[in-house]
Amino acid sequence: MGNANETYSAIFDLFTYWGYSMEAEPGKTLGEILQEALDTGNSSEVYYQTLNDAIKRYPELANAEFKSPSWQQGGRYHSETYACVFELPNGDNYIAYRGTDDGGWIDNGQGMTQESTLLQREASDYFDQMAEQYGWTESDNIYVTGHSKGGNKAQYVTLMSNHANLVDECHSFDGQGFSDEAIQSFKEKYGEEGYQEVLKKMYGYNGANDYVNPLGNTIIPKENIKYIDTVPNPGSGFDKFAGLHMEEQMFQRDENGNAIAVLGEETEQGVMGKFSAFLSEFLMSLPPEERDAAAMFVMQFMELRDVGEGGGALGVDGTSLTSGDIYLFIERVLPKLLDAMLEEVLEKFGLDKEAAERLILLVKLWMIFASGKWEYKLVKALIDELKERLLELGHGYELAAKALDSLEKWIKEKIELIKSWFQKQNDSSDYSSFYVETSQLLHFKEELAQKKTQLEEKANQIREIRKRVDFGNITQQYIYYCLVSSARNLENEAKAVNRLSKGLQNCVKVYKQNEQKVIGIYGKCGG
């Protein structure tokens, strides 16, 4: 990873995540900002450590001037547009966009079906404002960069801003792709040949197991994409999973464990990255209505994580998951997804380690959707079946057991977030707040805790059996027959899903009827 431009881009992207960046004064250099942070006791974060190492390792960065942050433009941009300019002493300009924050996950979901999103357009407007304000020309060296959603914005700016011709290179770190509709609009602007020419400016740098960059249709040329070996995030459960996508984990650590301003070594895409690519390919193959419902369902859950950290549950334009989205996801998308995943597992399983790990990810995916009682029995049956198969495989079982055992805290947190979210949701007329009875949700929570205990007991029993059984004589043919048996059982479970879906449909119908009655009452009261 020897190109200075990409390293500088990563460093400026990291600056946008640093909490102290909000306090930085335009016109100051990066070196001066870091000194002020040190003087005011804001030097403990990994962001500061990396940035401070950067100005020592690359001296010209100490004199990079911080200019025109989006959050100081008189309220012209949403907080999620978070972007700034850094100008090097040699005149090179870097425009850095931060990744997803409160409200941004919903925008990510919209980007899977829409031609453009509000935040993409704002990113473009910001670049155009900067280009006109500073009088940039094609003789200037202009680099747009960003991480995650910021990387997606940088790609959009390179294609659709009014001054896109000024961009010399786009550096996207873990940035996702675009919808079919967006790509069509790009081609309408440039024509096929012109579109392909612009793409040559784009470079992707992704964590080996990052799960965001594969989302949507990747437009960065394959020859311009590199995968980076990232540093594992401390902790377990969701924190460890989230760390696969954190930009600070893309920087190496020294012998003392301190972050340094050197990107990780180049490697190949990992299992999680490939799994995400598989899910994205499935998502993008769906009809637009189903694709939108699936994207909104997943991104709403990611947005709920921000609720737990003090954020909101709505997109920047007020959009949120609807009952129609939930219905479409469970009725149409989920059965298709399970069929596709099962086919993938059966095709590649055997004694292949990667396929076994995908099977474990399948279990995790089901557990995510098990936040309500209506699916837990089905999930439990599936997990029990998978445990039996993994037990027969021997080598994969311990990994599966660990994956299941690590989910207790994560599941409880999600239930609390969902409960809180439902309590806070307003009706579409803004007359008042609807309150959802939580006693049933609390009952679900206690039942999940009991089921977790039962799973632990079964896991311990199976561990004891695992120690006593010799798996050396199990043949691949026998494993194949076991998997065929599992497939048949899953087909039976699919019928149960269908019955549950019909029940949910009736619930939705009743809810909508009652909702309209309540809105009518509030409307009358409001005059």
Phi, psi and omega in degrees: 000065190265353183287121183296325182301313182293324178292316177299318179301314180298322180292317179291326174298317180298324178303322183292339177273342184290124182303326182288347181301331178296334182271348185294141182261125178304143182097342177278156176272164179299321178299318180293321179296318179294323178294318178296322178296318178296317182293333183256012176076030180246045186240017185268340185286158178297332179297313179298315181304314182291315181295321180294322176294327182296317183287340175278322183282326180232085189308327183294338179292334178299331181258013176289126184272130178276125188224143166044059178296146183298331183282001176239036181248036175065033178076016182292333185236150173295155179299331181290345179284349180349106181208160178204171179242139170237128177249125179282161179304331180276002177096353177294139180242134177243125176253114187250132179247132178283160179279195189296134175228199182306124179091344186281333181295321177297318178299323176301316179297319179297329180292348179279346182229339186266158178295322176202162179242166181303315184288328174295317180293322178294322177299320178295317179299319180298315179299315180297320178299315181294318181299318181284322181296321184257002175063039180294146177231176181291348177278347178277154175267111185240124180238127173255140187210161178180160179247140177061237177302328177297323177293322176296319177297318180299320177296317181297316179301318181299333182261319195244355177290156180297331182249033181301333180296344181278343184286124177274317178213149174243125180246108182254121178254112181060022181281136182281173182268209190226169177280165174301322182295321179295315181298322178298320179293325177298316182290328177294327180286317189254339194081159185302313183294316179295322178300312180297327180292319179295322182300335180295342178282347190265140179226134180247133178233109189237142172300144184305321181246023175296140185251003181262317186301331180285349184294142181075191177270116178290128180251345178293130180304140182304322181291347179257010182253133176235146176252137187246136176286115184262164179272129180302140178278134179300157178101195182214180177061225185294326180300317179293320178296314180298328181298337178295343183246357183284133183293327181298337179280355179277350179264144182288167176242149178276187184295342179262004180086007180274143180290139176234157186277053177229123180294153180299162180293149177291139181214197177253161178299136183270182184298315181295320178298318179292323178296318178296322178297321177298315179296319180295318179300319177297313182301313184288347178274350182284156171301151185310317182297316180289322179298318179296316180297317181295315181296318180293322180299310182293315184290331176296322178294323176294322178296326179298333176297324177291330175300317179295340181254017176099001181271187180257172181257005183252158172287171182296337178261013178088001182284145173211172179297136179251166177298328177295321177297316181298316180299312181299320182296312184285321184285319188246313190284312185301314177300320178295319181297315181296321177298315181295319181290319179297318178299319179296316181294314181296326182289323189246004191292274183051231175249025183282124185297317182298317179294323178297320178293326176295324178297320177296320178296327175299317178300315180299318180299316178298321181295327177299320181277003182264025182284358177231154184296330188299341181244355190294319180298321178296317180297315181300318179297319180295317181296317178301319180295317181293324178298319179298317180293318180292328175299318180292329177286335177077291189293336184264349190294315183301322177299317181296317180299317179296320180298318180292318183295334184276358189268350188303307182297318182298317180298315181299318179298318181296321179297317179297320180294317180296316179301313180297319182297314181298323181295327188268349186293137176261153175284164189292343182267356179061024177287319181190185181259137171275140178245126179265129180302126185261354182299323179292321178297321177296323176298318177300318182300314180295322179295320177298320179298319178296317179296323179298317178298318179297319178297320179297318179297317179294321180299318179295320178298317181292325177300319179296318177296319182302324181290333187264344186262135175268117182267007186296335184262003180285127183263161178297327180296319179296318178299321179301314180295325176298317181292322176300319178298319178298319180300319179296318178297321179295324176298321177295320179294327179299324177297323178294321177300318180299317178296319178296322180297318179296321177297319178296320179301317178296321178297317179298318180299312180296318180300315182297322178298314180293323179300315181295324177297316181295316179300320178297320178295313180297323180297319179294319180296327183279356178084000000 
